[in-house]
Amino acid sequence: MSKVIALANQKGGTGKTTTTVNLGIGLAMRGKKVLLVDADAQGNLTDSLGFHEPDNLPVSLATVLTKSMLEEPYESDEGILRHAEGVDLMPGNIELSAIEVSLVNTMSRETVLRSYINTVKDRYDYVLIDCMPSLGMMTINALAAADSVIIPVQAHYLPAKGMTQLLQTIAK
Ligand SMILES: Nc1ncnc2c1ncn2[C@@H]1O[C@H](COP(=O)(O)OP(=O)(O)OP(=O)(O)O)[C@@H](O)[C@H]1O
């Protein structure tokens, strides 16, 4: 059974993307099937894995989420990129910023990402979601899709405060 993990902290630069890449590739090296999902409009995870122009990719997470919201069909592996280190990637890019806005007026707006992940997760042991540094709709969607959450925190006051606020959100 697959496990979905969100890497979240609304404070920026705490190591979400770095942890997603290293945890994902570490799991793949142990023979696990891993899908990394870039749910951050900055596209840093996508860039880190060698896809240096995320905004020019023809299909990304925003594409399939839009189709899902419009109830249009899409292939179950649509947009998923294969990486030489043995992980799969659903890339993310600037189009996710528009998705944040569209989600606000969508039915079941907290569970659009979960619905998408439910269509692909059976092929994977782990699905890791790299979140935006915000508590916006995409992060709420990632939390709703996840079985568990990893909150990378620097040993500083503000990132630790971000963790406390996030734990309060998760508790709701
Ligand atoms: N364990 C670590 N030790 C030291 N530096 C780290 C560690 N993890 C990440 N970094 C560095 O911290 C910086 C921010 O890391 P990263 O981009 O992974 O954070 P992020 O939380 O994903 O950022 P954002 O909030 O912008 O999405 C990078 O320069 C990265 O190299």
The ligand as an SDF file (V2000), in Angstrom:
LIG
                    3D

 31 33  0  0  0  0  0  0  0  0999 V2000
   19.8970   19.9500    5.8910 N   0  0  0  0  0  0  0  0  0  0  0  0
   20.3730   21.0790    5.3740 C   0  0  0  0  0  0  0  0  0  0  0  0
   21.5060   21.6390    5.8670 N   0  0  0  0  0  0  0  0  0  0  0  0
   21.9780   22.7890    5.3600 C   0  0  0  0  0  0  0  0  0  0  0  0
   21.4220   23.4610    4.3450 N   0  0  0  0  0  0  0  0  0  0  0  0
   20.3060   22.9660    3.8060 C   0  0  0  0  0  0  0  0  0  0  0  0
   19.7200   21.7550    4.2850 C   0  0  0  0  0  0  0  0  0  0  0  0
   18.5980   21.5080    3.5760 N   0  0  0  0  0  0  0  0  0  0  0  0
   18.4950   22.5180    2.6830 C   0  0  0  0  0  0  0  0  0  0  0  0
   19.5270   23.3760    2.8070 N   0  0  0  0  0  0  0  0  0  0  0  0
   19.7370   24.6050    2.0410 C   0  0  0  0  0  0  0  0  0  0  0  0
   18.7420   25.5390    2.4400 O   0  0  0  0  0  0  0  0  0  0  0  0
   18.2960   26.2680    1.2950 C   0  0  0  0  0  0  0  0  0  0  0  0
   16.7920   26.1540    1.1740 C   0  0  0  0  0  0  0  0  0  0  0  0
   16.4620   24.7960    0.9490 O   0  0  0  0  0  0  0  0  0  0  0  0
   15.1870   24.3730    0.1260 P   0  0  0  0  0  0  0  0  0  0  0  0
   15.1410   25.0720   -1.2000 O   0  0  0  0  0  0  0  0  0  0  0  0
   15.1640   22.8800    0.1270 O   0  0  0  0  0  0  0  0  0  0  0  0
   14.0420   24.9390    1.0570 O   0  0  0  0  0  0  0  0  0  0  0  0
   12.4900   25.0350    0.7570 P   0  0  0  0  0  0  0  0  0  0  0  0
   11.8100   24.9490    2.0880 O   0  0  0  0  0  0  0  0  0  0  0  0
   12.0740   24.0220   -0.2520 O   0  0  0  0  0  0  0  0  0  0  0  0
   12.3470   26.4630    0.1230 O   0  0  0  0  0  0  0  0  0  0  0  0
   11.0050   27.1990   -0.3920 P   0  0  0  0  0  0  0  0  0  0  0  0
   10.2640   27.5790    0.8520 O   0  0  0  0  0  0  0  0  0  0  0  0
   11.4970   28.3690   -1.1570 O   0  0  0  0  0  0  0  0  0  0  0  0
   10.2310   26.2020   -1.2210 O   0  0  0  0  0  0  0  0  0  0  0  0
   19.0430   25.7160    0.0810 C   0  0  0  0  0  0  0  0  0  0  0  0
   20.1000   26.5570   -0.2180 O   0  0  0  0  0  0  0  0  0  0  0  0
   19.5110   24.3670    0.5410 C   0  0  0  0  0  0  0  0  0  0  0  0
   20.7070   24.0080   -0.1080 O   0  0  0  0  0  0  0  0  0  0  0  0
  1  2  1  0
  2  3  1  0
  2  7  2  0
  3  4  2  0
  4  5  1  0
  5  6  2  0
  6  7  1  0
  6 10  1  0
  7  8  1  0
  8  9  2  0
  9 10  1  0
 10 11  1  0
 11 12  1  0
 11 30  1  0
 12 13  1  0
 13 14  1  0
 13 28  1  0
 14 15  1  0
 15 16  1  0
 16 17  2  0
 16 18  1  0
 16 19  1  0
 19 20  1  0
 20 21  2  0
 20 22  1  0
 20 23  1  0
 23 24  1  0
 24 25  2  0
 24 26  1  0
 24 27  1  0
 28 29  1  0
 28 30  1  0
 30 31  1  0
M  END
$$$$
